[in-house]
Amino acid sequence: MSISTLSLRSFTVAAALAASAASASALTLPTDALQANSVQAFSQDALDQFDAFAITVTPLGNATATSTAGAFNLPVTSITVNSSLKVTAGTATGSALEIARTLRGAKVGVTIANFKLNFETNQVLADVTPIGGVTIPQMAVYNFNVATPLGLKYKFPLSITGHEVLDQLFLTPDGITAIAKALVLPSFAPALMKQTDFGTITIDVGLGLRLPPVSTTSYTPAP
């Protein structure tokens, strides 16, 4: 894809964003070619628990590790806004985190992939796949609090920026059950997981294009 094609695409996204203000319906904007990223940073409490159970977190697909221990970049592939330019959802399709450990010589764990932030329910949804198991599509994995709302700023013709911080990242009951079972954790672990704030998600939409754009293909764990 050429720079001119990307520029045209960015112009189209910006124009659509402006047009959505006059529309009564929601609009989903592709951001795979823009500098739009979400960074999930696990809390120290979460990292301590990972260490206690010899758990490792590995980024897969579009996801990459950052220079901060326990923090992973998940490129934002789309943002959905309503008629007043309020963000109602965001996706990081193609990104995945494998949470795993070795138990009696075998690898056990779960892959959490294709993240979606639902700002109407304040939940993180994702495809959850136990290693060697069947995928549960778009399970509500975390609940979150919006510490700093994402105020998208638009300036004609190509400038779209925004910053948001989500905190109080707590696993849902379904998330606790799926992860604890996949990791074969001891019986006391779910109660500990329920009380644990797992960290933050920081979202930044910045100036400039992403070359090349990130893949928008859903991540599927190897069988």
TORKOL-4160 file (C-alpha; in steps of 0.2 Angstrom, whole numbers, padded with zeros to 4 digits, m for minus):
223
<pt num="1" X="0000" Y="0000" Z="0000"/>
<pt num="2" X="0007" Y="0017" Z="m0005"/>
<pt num="3" X="0009" Y="0032" Z="0005"/>
<pt num="4" X="m0004" Y="0041" Z="m0006"/>
<pt num="5" X="m0016" Y="0027" Z="m0003"/>
<pt num="6" X="m0014" Y="0028" Z="0015"/>
<pt num="7" X="m0016" Y="0047" Z="0015"/>
<pt num="8" X="m0032" Y="0045" Z="0005"/>
<pt num="9" X="m0038" Y="0032" Z="0018"/>
<pt num="10" X="m0034" Y="0043" Z="0032"/>
<pt num="11" X="m0043" Y="0058" Z="0024"/>
<pt num="12" X="m0058" Y="0046" Z="0022"/>
<pt num="13" X="m0058" Y="0041" Z="0040"/>
<pt num="14" X="m0057" Y="0059" Z="0045"/>
<pt num="15" X="m0071" Y="0064" Z="0034"/>
<pt num="16" X="m0082" Y="0050" Z="0040"/>
<pt num="17" X="m0078" Y="0055" Z="0058"/>
<pt num="18" X="m0084" Y="0073" Z="0054"/>
<pt num="19" X="m0099" Y="0066" Z="0045"/>
<pt num="20" X="m0104" Y="0055" Z="0060"/>
<pt num="21" X="m0107" Y="0071" Z="0070"/>
<pt num="22" X="m0122" Y="0074" Z="0060"/>
<pt num="23" X="m0128" Y="0056" Z="0059"/>
<pt num="24" X="m0140" Y="0048" Z="0072"/>
<pt num="25" X="m0131" Y="0031" Z="0069"/>
<pt num="26" X="m0115" Y="0024" Z="0076"/>
<pt num="27" X="m0100" Y="0024" Z="0064"/>
<pt num="28" X="m0085" Y="0011" Z="0065"/>
<pt num="29" X="m0069" Y="0019" Z="0059"/>
<pt num="30" X="m0054" Y="0008" Z="0053"/>
<pt num="31" X="m0038" Y="0013" Z="0063"/>
<pt num="32" X="m0026" Y="0000" Z="0057"/>
<pt num="33" X="m0017" Y="0012" Z="0046"/>
<pt num="34" X="m0016" Y="0025" Z="0060"/>
<pt num="35" X="m0005" Y="0027" Z="0075"/>
<pt num="36" X="m0018" Y="0020" Z="0087"/>
<pt num="37" X="m0012" Y="0009" Z="0101"/>
<pt num="38" X="m0018" Y="0002" Z="0117"/>
<pt num="39" X="m0006" Y="m0004" Z="0130"/>
<pt num="40" X="m0011" Y="m0017" Z="0143"/>
<pt num="41" X="0000" Y="m0015" Z="0159"/>
<pt num="42" X="m0002" Y="m0029" Z="0172"/>
<pt num="43" X="m0001" Y="m0022" Z="0190"/>
<pt num="44" X="0013" Y="m0027" Z="0201"/>
<pt num="45" X="0000" Y="m0038" Z="0211"/>
<pt num="46" X="m0004" Y="m0047" Z="0195"/>
<pt num="47" X="0015" Y="m0049" Z="0191"/>
<pt num="48" X="0018" Y="m0056" Z="0208"/>
<pt num="49" X="0005" Y="m0069" Z="0206"/>
<pt num="50" X="0012" Y="m0074" Z="0189"/>
<pt num="51" X="0029" Y="m0077" Z="0197"/>
<pt num="52" X="0021" Y="m0087" Z="0211"/>
<pt num="53" X="0013" Y="m0099" Z="0199"/>
<pt num="54" X="0028" Y="m0098" Z="0186"/>
<pt num="55" X="0016" Y="m0091" Z="0173"/>
<pt num="56" X="0023" Y="m0082" Z="0158"/>
<pt num="57" X="0013" Y="m0070" Z="0146"/>
<pt num="58" X="0018" Y="m0070" Z="0128"/>
<pt num="59" X="0012" Y="m0058" Z="0115"/>
<pt num="60" X="0006" Y="m0065" Z="0099"/>
<pt num="61" X="m0001" Y="m0059" Z="0082"/>
<pt num="62" X="m0001" Y="m0040" Z="0081"/>
<pt num="63" X="0004" Y="m0039" Z="0100"/>
<pt num="64" X="0021" Y="m0034" Z="0105"/>
<pt num="65" X="0030" Y="m0032" Z="0122"/>
<pt num="66" X="0035" Y="m0014" Z="0127"/>
<pt num="67" X="0051" Y="m0008" Z="0136"/>
<pt num="68" X="0041" Y="m0009" Z="0153"/>
<pt num="69" X="0040" Y="m0027" Z="0161"/>
<pt num="70" X="0022" Y="m0034" Z="0160"/>
<pt num="71" X="0016" Y="m0021" Z="0148"/>
<pt num="72" X="0010" Y="m0026" Z="0130"/>
<pt num="73" X="0005" Y="m0015" Z="0115"/>
<pt num="74" X="m0011" Y="m0021" Z="0106"/>
<pt num="75" X="m0013" Y="m0010" Z="0091"/>
<pt num="76" X="m0031" Y="m0003" Z="0089"/>
<pt num="77" X="m0039" Y="m0008" Z="0073"/>
<pt num="78" X="m0055" Y="0001" Z="0074"/>
<pt num="79" X="m0065" Y="0013" Z="0084"/>
<pt num="80" X="m0084" Y="0015" Z="0085"/>
<pt num="81" X="m0091" Y="0032" Z="0089"/>
<pt num="82" X="m0109" Y="0038" Z="0091"/>
<pt num="83" X="m0117" Y="0054" Z="0084"/>
<pt num="84" X="m0109" Y="0065" Z="0097"/>
<pt num="85" X="m0092" Y="0058" Z="0094"/>
<pt num="86" X="m0092" Y="0048" Z="0110"/>
<pt num="87" X="m0082" Y="0032" Z="0108"/>
<pt num="88" X="m0093" Y="0017" Z="0112"/>
<pt num="89" X="m0081" Y="0003" Z="0107"/>
<pt num="90" X="m0063" Y="m0001" Z="0101"/>
<pt num="91" X="m0055" Y="m0016" Z="0094"/>
<pt num="92" X="m0038" Y="m0024" Z="0094"/>
<pt num="93" X="m0041" Y="m0037" Z="0081"/>
<pt num="94" X="m0026" Y="m0049" Z="0077"/>
<pt num="95" X="m0018" Y="m0046" Z="0094"/>
<pt num="96" X="m0016" Y="m0060" Z="0107"/>
<pt num="97" X="m0009" Y="m0064" Z="0124"/>
<pt num="98" X="m0004" Y="m0082" Z="0129"/>
<pt num="99" X="m0005" Y="m0084" Z="0147"/>
<pt num="100" X="0004" Y="m0101" Z="0151"/>
<pt num="101" X="0014" Y="m0112" Z="0163"/>
<pt num="102" X="0022" Y="m0129" Z="0163"/>
<pt num="103" X="0014" Y="m0142" Z="0174"/>
<pt num="104" X="0021" Y="m0159" Z="0176"/>
<pt num="105" X="0031" Y="m0157" Z="0160"/>
<pt num="106" X="0016" Y="m0151" Z="0149"/>
<pt num="107" X="0011" Y="m0133" Z="0144"/>
<pt num="108" X="m0006" Y="m0127" Z="0150"/>
<pt num="109" X="m0014" Y="m0111" Z="0149"/>
<pt num="110" X="m0025" Y="m0100" Z="0138"/>
<pt num="111" X="m0024" Y="m0088" Z="0124"/>
<pt num="112" X="m0034" Y="m0072" Z="0125"/>
<pt num="113" X="m0036" Y="m0064" Z="0108"/>
<pt num="114" X="m0045" Y="m0051" Z="0097"/>
<pt num="115" X="m0049" Y="m0039" Z="0110"/>
<pt num="116" X="m0064" Y="m0027" Z="0111"/>
<pt num="117" X="m0067" Y="m0013" Z="0123"/>
<pt num="118" X="m0086" Y="m0011" Z="0126"/>
<pt num="119" X="m0088" Y="0006" Z="0134"/>
<pt num="120" X="m0107" Y="0004" Z="0136"/>
<pt num="121" X="m0104" Y="m0011" Z="0148"/>
<pt num="122" X="m0086" Y="m0006" Z="0153"/>
<pt num="123" X="m0080" Y="m0023" Z="0149"/>
<pt num="124" X="m0065" Y="m0030" Z="0139"/>
<pt num="125" X="m0071" Y="m0044" Z="0127"/>
<pt num="126" X="m0060" Y="m0057" Z="0119"/>
<pt num="127" X="m0059" Y="m0074" Z="0111"/>
<pt num="128" X="m0053" Y="m0086" Z="0125"/>
<pt num="129" X="m0045" Y="m0102" Z="0120"/>
<pt num="130" X="m0038" Y="m0115" Z="0132"/>
<pt num="131" X="m0022" Y="m0123" Z="0125"/>
<pt num="132" X="m0029" Y="m0138" Z="0116"/>
<pt num="133" X="m0047" Y="m0133" Z="0119"/>
<pt num="134" X="m0061" Y="m0125" Z="0111"/>
<pt num="135" X="m0062" Y="m0106" Z="0108"/>
<pt num="136" X="m0076" Y="m0096" Z="0118"/>
<pt num="137" X="m0079" Y="m0081" Z="0106"/>
<pt num="138" X="m0080" Y="m0063" Z="0114"/>
<pt num="139" X="m0081" Y="m0068" Z="0132"/>
<pt num="140" X="m0082" Y="m0054" Z="0144"/>
<pt num="141" X="m0064" Y="m0056" Z="0152"/>
<pt num="142" X="m0062" Y="m0040" Z="0162"/>
<pt num="143" X="m0072" Y="m0026" Z="0170"/>
<pt num="144" X="m0064" Y="m0009" Z="0170"/>
<pt num="145" X="m0066" Y="0009" Z="0176"/>
<pt num="146" X="m0064" Y="0024" Z="0164"/>
<pt num="147" X="m0051" Y="0035" Z="0173"/>
<pt num="148" X="m0048" Y="0047" Z="0158"/>
<pt num="149" X="m0061" Y="0047" Z="0145"/>
<pt num="150" X="m0055" Y="0046" Z="0127"/>
<pt num="151" X="m0059" Y="0063" Z="0120"/>
<pt num="152" X="m0056" Y="0061" Z="0101"/>
<pt num="153" X="m0050" Y="0078" Z="0094"/>
<pt num="154" X="m0053" Y="0080" Z="0075"/>
<pt num="155" X="m0044" Y="0094" Z="0065"/>
<pt num="156" X="m0048" Y="0094" Z="0046"/>
<pt num="157" X="m0042" Y="0086" Z="0035"/>
<pt num="158" X="m0031" Y="0072" Z="0043"/>
<pt num="159" X="m0028" Y="0075" Z="0061"/>
<pt num="160" X="m0037" Y="0063" Z="0074"/>
<pt num="161" X="m0029" Y="0062" Z="0091"/>
<pt num="162" X="m0035" Y="0055" Z="0108"/>
<pt num="163" X="m0029" Y="0048" Z="0125"/>
<pt num="164" X="m0038" Y="0037" Z="0137"/>
<pt num="165" X="m0034" Y="0028" Z="0153"/>
<pt num="166" X="m0044" Y="0013" Z="0159"/>
<pt num="167" X="m0040" Y="0006" Z="0177"/>
<pt num="168" X="m0047" Y="m0005" Z="0190"/>
<pt num="169" X="m0045" Y="m0020" Z="0178"/>
<pt num="170" X="m0054" Y="m0034" Z="0187"/>
<pt num="171" X="m0058" Y="m0051" Z="0180"/>
<pt num="172" X="m0076" Y="m0056" Z="0177"/>
<pt num="173" X="m0082" Y="m0072" Z="0185"/>
<pt num="174" X="m0082" Y="m0081" Z="0168"/>
<pt num="175" X="m0064" Y="m0074" Z="0166"/>
<pt num="176" X="m0058" Y="m0081" Z="0182"/>
<pt num="177" X="m0066" Y="m0098" Z="0179"/>
<pt num="178" X="m0059" Y="m0100" Z="0162"/>
<pt num="179" X="m0041" Y="m0094" Z="0166"/>
<pt num="180" X="m0040" Y="m0103" Z="0182"/>
<pt num="181" X="m0046" Y="m0119" Z="0174"/>
<pt num="182" X="m0035" Y="m0118" Z="0159"/>
<pt num="183" X="m0019" Y="m0115" Z="0170"/>
<pt num="184" X="m0024" Y="m0129" Z="0182"/>
<pt num="185" X="m0022" Y="m0117" Z="0197"/>
<pt num="186" X="m0025" Y="m0123" Z="0215"/>
<pt num="187" X="m0042" Y="m0121" Z="0223"/>
<pt num="188" X="m0038" Y="m0105" Z="0232"/>
<pt num="189" X="m0033" Y="m0096" Z="0217"/>
<pt num="190" X="m0050" Y="m0090" Z="0210"/>
<pt num="191" X="m0053" Y="m0081" Z="0227"/>
<pt num="192" X="m0036" Y="m0072" Z="0225"/>
<pt num="193" X="m0039" Y="m0068" Z="0207"/>
<pt num="194" X="m0056" Y="m0060" Z="0211"/>
<pt num="195" X="m0048" Y="m0048" Z="0223"/>
<pt num="196" X="m0034" Y="m0043" Z="0211"/>
<pt num="197" X="m0033" Y="m0027" Z="0201"/>
<pt num="198" X="m0024" Y="m0033" Z="0185"/>
<pt num="199" X="m0018" Y="m0016" Z="0180"/>
<pt num="200" X="m0022" Y="m0003" Z="0167"/>
<pt num="201" X="m0026" Y="m0001" Z="0148"/>
<pt num="202" X="m0019" Y="0016" Z="0140"/>
<pt num="203" X="m0026" Y="0020" Z="0123"/>
<pt num="204" X="m0017" Y="0033" Z="0112"/>
<pt num="205" X="m0022" Y="0039" Z="0095"/>
<pt num="206" X="m0008" Y="0049" Z="0088"/>
<pt num="207" X="m0004" Y="0059" Z="0072"/>
<pt num="208" X="0004" Y="0050" Z="0058"/>
<pt num="209" X="0001" Y="0034" Z="0048"/>
<pt num="210" X="0006" Y="0017" Z="0052"/>
<pt num="211" X="0017" Y="0009" Z="0039"/>
<pt num="212" X="0013" Y="m0004" Z="0035"/>
<pt num="213" X="m0005" Y="m0005" Z="0042"/>
<pt num="214" X="m0007" Y="m0019" Z="0055"/>
<pt num="215" X="m0017" Y="m0035" Z="0050"/>
<pt num="216" X="m0036" Y="m0034" Z="0053"/>
<pt num="217" X="m0037" Y="m0053" Z="0052"/>
<pt num="218" X="m0043" Y="m0061" Z="0068"/>
<pt num="219" X="m0030" Y="m0071" Z="0078"/>
<pt num="220" X="m0033" Y="m0090" Z="0079"/>
<pt num="221" X="m0022" Y="m0100" Z="0090"/>
<pt num="222" X="m0013" Y="m0115" Z="0083"/>
<pt num="223" X="m0022" Y="m0131" Z="0086"/>
